[in-house]
Amino acid sequence: MNQWDMMIDGTTFGLIAGYLRHPRTRINYLIHVKDRAMLAAVASQIELDCQTGRAAGERLSPGMQALVRDGSIKVSARYAVDNLDRSALVDADRVRRSAYCQVIYLPPFYLVHTPGLFEGEVMSNRPPVRAEAQEPVAQSPAPAVQRHNVRGHGHSY
């Protein structure tokens, strides 16, 4: 068993998408995996990329590019990624907020498996969420933590 297998949590996609939109989070990328069994392996790949200095920035690492090419992952990003094919880009605002997903928190990434995402079954036709339409930032940290915890690990923004 990979150490990352123990870090998988279940939540709703809307919570994870909120991390990507919120300006004060450490999350810049949602890495969508096609198969839940890939979550830990992709986390290991990202960990290796970080150790070798190929962590995320404006370009995907060669290991992540290979996963995009073979259709294993897609990406939602806060910022543009130079070497990401548009077909591998997921608009997080178009994914149904109530969709169940399993995640690994690995800043600046959230690795996400949302059943039906790759098949288009959880996509919504609603307009994208705009920054001014989001809920206001809480004045004290306690209410924000209560509203935005990922069950089990307490990551908040």
C-alpha positions in Angstrom: 0.0 0.0 0.0 1.3 3.5 -1.0 1.5 6.1 1.8 -0.9 8.3 -0.2 -3.7 5.7 0.0 -4.1 6.6 3.6 -4.6 10.3 2.7 -7.7 9.9 0.5 -10.7 11.7 1.7 -14.3 11.9 0.3 -16.0 15.3 -0.2 -18.2 17.2 -2.7 -16.7 18.8 -5.8 -18.0 22.2 -4.9 -15.8 22.4 -1.9 -12.7 21.5 -3.9 -13.6 23.9 -6.7 -13.9 26.6 -4.0 -10.2 26.1 -3.1 -9.2 26.7 -6.7 -11.2 30.0 -6.9 -10.4 31.4 -3.4 -7.4 33.8 -3.7 -5.9 32.9 -0.3 -5.5 29.1 -0.7 -2.4 27.2 -1.6 -4.2 25.2 -4.2 -3.5 26.2 -7.8 -4.4 23.0 -9.6 -7.0 20.3 -9.5 -5.5 17.1 -11.1 -8.4 15.0 -12.2 -7.7 11.3 -12.3 -9.7 9.0 -14.5 -9.6 6.0 -12.1 -9.7 6.3 -8.3 -6.9 3.7 -8.1 -4.6 6.2 -9.7 -4.9 8.8 -6.9 -2.0 7.5 -4.8 0.2 6.8 -7.9 -0.2 10.4 -9.2 0.5 11.8 -5.7 3.8 9.8 -5.8 4.6 11.2 -9.2 4.0 14.7 -8.0 6.1 14.0 -4.9 9.0 12.8 -7.1 8.6 15.8 -9.4 8.9 18.1 -6.3 12.0 16.3 -5.1 13.7 16.7 -8.5 12.8 20.3 -8.8 10.1 19.8 -11.5 7.2 20.9 -9.4 4.2 22.7 -10.9 4.5 26.2 -12.2 3.6 27.4 -15.7 4.5 24.0 -17.2 3.6 20.4 -16.4 6.4 18.1 -15.6 7.3 15.4 -18.1 5.7 12.7 -15.9 2.4 14.7 -15.7 2.5 15.4 -19.5 2.7 11.7 -20.1 -0.4 11.1 -18.0 -2.2 13.8 -19.9 -1.2 12.3 -23.2 -2.5 8.9 -22.3 -5.8 10.3 -21.0 -5.2 9.4 -17.4 -5.5 12.9 -16.0 -7.0 16.3 -16.8 -6.3 19.6 -15.1 -8.2 22.5 -13.7 -5.9 25.4 -13.1 -6.0 28.8 -11.4 -3.4 30.0 -13.9 -2.5 29.2 -17.5 -0.3 26.1 -18.0 1.9 26.5 -21.1 2.2 22.9 -22.2 -1.4 21.8 -21.5 -3.5 20.7 -24.4 -7.0 22.4 -24.2 -8.7 19.0 -24.5 -7.1 18.1 -21.1 -8.5 21.2 -19.4 -11.6 21.0 -17.1 -13.6 24.1 -16.3 -14.1 23.5 -12.5 -17.1 25.8 -12.6 -18.9 23.5 -15.0 -18.7 20.4 -12.8 -21.8 19.8 -10.6 -21.0 21.1 -7.2 -22.8 18.3 -5.5 -20.8 15.6 -7.3 -19.0 13.2 -4.9 -15.3 13.0 -5.2 -12.3 11.5 -3.5 -9.2 13.6 -3.0 -5.7 13.9 -1.9 -4.5 17.3 -0.6 -1.0 17.9 -1.9 -0.4 21.7 -2.2 -0.4 23.3 -4.7 -2.5 20.4 -5.9 -5.7 18.7 -5.1 -5.8 15.3 -6.7 -9.4 14.5 -7.5 -11.3 11.5 -8.7 -14.9 12.4 -9.5 -16.9 9.4 -10.9 -18.3 10.3 -14.3 -16.1 13.4 -14.9 -14.2 11.9 -17.8 -17.5 10.7 -19.3 -19.1 14.1 -19.0 -21.8 12.8 -16.6 -21.2 15.4 -13.9 -21.0 18.5 -16.0 -23.5 21.3 -15.4 -24.9 23.8 -17.9 -24.9 26.6 -15.3 -22.9 29.7 -16.0 -19.4 29.9 -14.4 -19.1 31.2 -10.9 -17.6 34.7 -10.9 -15.5 36.0 -8.1 -18.0 38.7 -7.0 -20.7 36.0 -6.8 -18.8 33.9 -4.3 -19.5 34.0 -0.6 -17.7 36.7 1.3 -14.6 35.8 3.2 -15.3 35.3 6.9 -13.8 38.0 9.2 -12.6 35.4 11.8 -10.9 32.2 10.9 -13.1 29.9 13.0 -16.3 30.3 10.8 -14.3 29.7 7.6 -12.8 26.5 9.1 -16.2 25.2 10.1 -17.6 25.9 6.6 -14.7 24.7 4.4 -13.1 21.7 6.1 -12.3 18.7 4.0 -13.6 15.8 6.1 -10.9 14.1 8.0 -7.9 16.4 7.4 -9.0 19.9 8.4 -7.5 21.7 5.4 -9.1 25.1 5.2 -8.7 28.4 3.5 
